[in-house]
């Protein structure tokens, strides 16, 4: 699915790929993911960098030394998933920029397809819910029902016409990110909705690509605990970008800004 105008060129930036990996307590999984995705990055023939933003205290940084083209950033305070990705974006230097989950749920072949697609699109996102999408290990039923309900709300609020805003693999033309990033203030995993909203609001295409997804049962995502905060966050995004934003009590935004879950 594609929506809005397209712009695949990035004349301002050195051609290459900047991959951001937000990592919250991922010491036991991130190396397997890196071993899966680094050969794909090497195969593109482009320059690349991997930026791991470490948002936990499990010592992930201690196992990342000596990996080619990889650097990491560890903040003093928790950033949340959205805050971690945004920090990685601010550090990135190449023309194509994206982020993936650290758990390795995305198939290597689909990772390669996403990288190929972004060369001709300004925004390409992985989707678990298109007709050609496949699951190797499905998420629990409650998670899938919650996901579909959340997707209905998001499309009702923002008219994104996107099947899967929350899949953990998205790539962008960096000039698009630089344009919209100041407006993206969400720190939690609802960051995905905020960034896609601003991509569309700026008139650019969102291209969804079906992927094969292998859900990790050790996911750090507390679905039940996140339902109310995620709902409050999409309400806040809607209000912050509406004509009545000045009339909304500031404490509401302050409460939402403290949500920093993954």
C-alpha positions as CSV (number, residue, x, y, z in Angstrom):
1,X,0.0,0.0,0.0
2,X,1.3,3.4,-0.9
3,X,0.0,6.8,0.2
4,X,1.0,10.3,-0.8
5,X,4.0,11.6,-2.8
6,X,7.3,9.8,-3.1
7,X,10.9,10.9,-3.0
8,X,13.7,8.4,-3.1
9,X,16.6,10.7,-3.7
10,X,18.9,11.8,-0.9
11,X,21.3,14.3,-2.5
12,X,22.3,15.9,0.8
13,X,23.6,12.8,2.5
14,X,26.3,10.3,1.8
15,X,24.8,7.2,0.3
16,X,24.6,4.4,2.8
17,X,22.5,2.6,5.4
18,X,22.1,3.6,9.0
19,X,20.5,0.9,11.1
20,X,19.2,1.7,14.5
21,X,18.6,-1.0,17.1
22,X,16.9,0.0,20.3
23,X,17.9,-2.4,23.0
24,X,16.2,-2.9,26.4
25,X,17.7,-5.9,28.2
26,X,18.7,-7.6,25.0
27,X,22.1,-9.1,26.0
28,X,20.9,-12.6,25.3
29,X,19.3,-12.0,21.9
30,X,21.1,-9.2,20.1
31,X,24.1,-11.1,18.9
32,X,21.9,-13.6,17.1
33,X,20.1,-10.7,15.4
34,X,23.4,-9.0,14.4
35,X,24.7,-12.3,12.9
36,X,21.5,-12.5,10.8
37,X,21.5,-8.9,9.6
38,X,25.1,-7.9,9.1
39,X,25.7,-10.3,6.1
40,X,22.7,-8.6,4.5
41,X,24.1,-5.2,5.0
42,X,27.4,-6.3,3.6
43,X,25.7,-7.8,0.5
44,X,24.2,-4.4,-0.4
45,X,27.6,-3.0,-1.5
46,X,26.7,0.2,0.3
47,X,28.4,1.8,3.3
48,X,26.6,1.1,6.5
49,X,26.6,1.7,10.2
50,X,24.8,0.1,13.1
51,X,23.8,2.2,16.1
52,X,22.6,0.3,19.1
53,X,20.9,2.5,21.7
54,X,21.1,0.6,25.0
55,X,18.3,1.6,27.2
56,X,18.7,-1.1,30.0
57,X,21.1,-2.1,32.6
58,X,21.9,-5.7,31.7
59,X,25.4,-5.1,30.3
60,X,24.5,-5.3,26.6
61,X,27.3,-2.9,25.8
62,X,29.9,-5.4,27.1
63,X,29.3,-7.9,24.2
64,X,29.3,-5.4,21.3
65,X,33.0,-4.6,21.2
66,X,34.9,-5.3,18.0
67,X,31.9,-5.5,15.6
68,X,32.6,-3.8,12.3
69,X,30.7,-0.5,11.7
70,X,28.9,-0.8,15.0
71,X,28.7,1.8,17.7
72,X,26.5,2.1,20.7
73,X,25.0,4.9,22.8
74,X,23.9,4.4,26.4
75,X,21.9,7.3,27.9
76,X,22.1,8.4,31.5
77,X,18.3,8.0,31.9
78,X,15.7,5.7,30.3
79,X,14.6,6.9,27.0
80,X,11.8,4.4,26.1
81,X,11.7,2.7,22.7
82,X,10.6,5.9,20.9
83,X,13.2,8.0,22.6
84,X,15.9,5.4,21.8
85,X,15.0,5.3,18.1
86,X,14.9,9.1,18.0
87,X,18.3,9.3,19.6
88,X,19.7,6.8,17.1
89,X,18.2,8.9,14.2
90,X,19.9,12.0,15.5
91,X,23.3,10.1,15.4
92,X,22.8,8.5,12.0
93,X,24.8,9.9,9.0
94,X,23.7,8.0,5.9
95,X,21.0,8.6,3.3
96,X,18.8,5.5,4.2
97,X,17.9,5.1,7.8
98,X,15.8,2.6,9.7
99,X,15.2,0.6,12.8
100,X,14.5,-3.0,13.7
101,X,13.7,-4.9,16.9
102,X,16.7,-6.5,18.6
103,X,15.0,-9.9,18.9
104,X,15.6,-11.0,15.3
105,X,11.9,-11.7,14.5
106,X,12.3,-10.3,11.0
107,X,13.5,-12.8,8.4
108,X,16.9,-12.0,6.7
109,X,15.3,-12.2,3.2
110,X,12.7,-9.6,4.2
111,X,15.3,-7.4,5.7
112,X,17.1,-7.4,2.4
113,X,13.8,-6.6,0.6
114,X,13.2,-3.7,2.9
115,X,16.7,-2.3,2.2
116,X,16.1,-2.6,-1.6
117,X,12.7,-1.0,-1.4
118,X,13.9,2.1,0.5
119,X,16.2,3.1,-2.4
120,X,13.1,4.0,-4.4
121,X,10.7,5.0,-1.6
122,X,10.7,7.5,1.2
123,X,9.1,5.2,3.8
124,X,8.9,1.4,3.7
125,X,7.5,-0.5,6.6
126,X,7.2,-4.2,7.4
127,X,3.7,-5.6,7.9
128,X,2.6,-8.8,9.5
129,X,-1.0,-8.4,8.4
130,X,-1.0,-8.1,4.6
131,X,-2.4,-11.0,2.5
132,X,1.1,-12.3,1.7
133,X,2.5,-11.9,5.2
134,X,3.4,-15.1,7.0
135,X,3.9,-16.2,10.6
136,X,6.4,-18.8,11.7
137,X,5.5,-18.5,15.4
138,X,2.4,-16.5,16.0
139,X,1.9,-14.0,18.8
140,X,-0.5,-15.1,21.6
141,X,-4.2,-14.7,20.6
142,X,-4.7,-11.9,23.1
143,X,-1.8,-9.9,21.5
144,X,-3.2,-10.4,18.0
145,X,-6.7,-9.2,19.1
146,X,-5.2,-6.2,20.9
147,X,-3.1,-5.4,17.9
148,X,-6.1,-5.4,15.5
149,X,-8.2,-3.3,17.9
150,X,-5.3,-0.8,18.2
151,X,-4.9,-0.7,14.5
152,X,-8.6,0.1,14.0
153,X,-8.3,3.0,16.5
154,X,-5.2,4.3,14.9
155,X,-6.7,4.3,11.4
156,X,-9.9,5.9,12.7
157,X,-7.9,8.7,14.4
158,X,-5.3,9.3,11.8
159,X,-6.5,7.8,8.5
160,X,-3.1,6.2,7.8
161,X,-4.7,3.3,6.0
162,X,-1.9,1.1,7.3
163,X,-2.4,-2.5,8.3
164,X,0.4,-2.7,10.8
165,X,1.9,0.4,12.5
166,X,3.6,-1.6,15.2
167,X,5.8,-4.1,13.3
168,X,9.4,-3.5,14.4
169,X,11.1,-2.9,11.1
170,X,10.8,0.5,9.3
171,X,13.1,2.3,6.8
172,X,13.1,5.9,5.6
173,X,14.8,8.4,3.4
174,X,16.9,10.4,5.9
175,X,15.8,13.8,4.6
176,X,12.2,12.8,5.5
177,X,13.3,11.9,9.0
178,X,15.2,15.2,9.4
179,X,12.1,17.1,8.4
180,X,9.6,15.4,10.7
181,X,11.7,14.4,13.7
182,X,11.3,17.6,15.7
183,X,7.5,17.0,15.7
184,X,7.8,13.4,17.0
185,X,7.9,13.6,20.8
186,X,6.5,10.2,21.9
187,X,8.9,8.1,23.9
188,X,7.1,4.8,24.2
189,X,6.4,2.2,21.5
190,X,3.5,4.3,20.2
191,X,6.3,6.2,18.6
192,X,5.6,4.2,15.4
193,X,2.2,5.8,15.1
194,X,3.6,9.3,15.6
195,X,6.3,9.0,13.1
196,X,4.0,7.5,10.4
197,X,1.4,10.2,11.1
198,X,4.0,12.9,10.5
199,X,5.3,11.1,7.4
200,X,1.8,11.1,5.9
201,X,1.0,14.6,7.2
202,X,4.0,15.9,5.3
203,X,2.7,14.4,2.1
204,X,5.0,11.4,1.7
205,X,4.2,7.8,0.8
206,X,4.1,5.0,3.3
207,X,4.8,1.7,1.5
208,X,3.9,-1.5,3.4
209,X,5.7,-4.7,2.6
210,X,4.5,-8.2,3.7
211,X,7.1,-10.1,5.7
212,X,7.6,-13.5,7.4
213,X,7.6,-12.9,11.2
214,X,8.8,-15.2,13.9
215,X,7.4,-14.0,17.2
216,X,9.8,-14.4,20.1
217,X,8.0,-15.7,23.2
218,X,10.5,-13.9,25.4
219,X,9.4,-10.5,24.2
220,X,9.8,-7.6,26.6
221,X,6.5,-6.1,25.6
222,X,3.9,-6.1,28.4
223,X,0.8,-6.0,26.3
224,X,-1.9,-5.9,29.0
225,X,-0.1,-3.2,31.0
226,X,0.5,-1.2,27.8
227,X,-3.1,-1.0,26.5
228,X,-4.2,2.1,28.5
229,X,-1.0,4.0,28.1
230,X,-1.0,3.3,24.3
231,X,-4.6,4.5,24.0
232,X,-3.8,7.6,26.0
233,X,-0.7,8.3,23.8
234,X,-2.7,8.1,20.5
235,X,-5.2,10.5,22.1
236,X,-2.4,12.8,23.0
237,X,-0.9,12.7,19.5
238,X,-4.3,13.5,18.1
239,X,-4.8,16.5,20.4
240,X,-1.3,17.8,20.1
241,X,-1.8,18.1,16.3
242,X,-5.4,19.6,16.5
243,X,-6.9,23.0,16.7
244,X,-7.8,22.5,20.3
245,X,-4.3,21.6,21.5
246,X,-4.0,24.9,23.5
247,X,-7.1,24.0,25.5
248,X,-5.9,20.6,26.7
249,X,-4.6,20.6,30.3
250,X,-0.8,20.4,30.2
251,X,-0.8,17.8,33.0
252,X,-2.3,15.3,30.4
253,X,0.7,15.7,28.2
254,X,3.1,15.4,31.1
255,X,1.5,12.1,32.2
256,X,1.7,10.7,28.7
257,X,5.4,11.9,28.3
258,X,6.4,9.7,31.2
259,X,5.3,6.5,29.4
260,X,8.6,5.0,28.3
261,X,7.9,1.3,27.8
262,X,9.1,-1.0,25.0
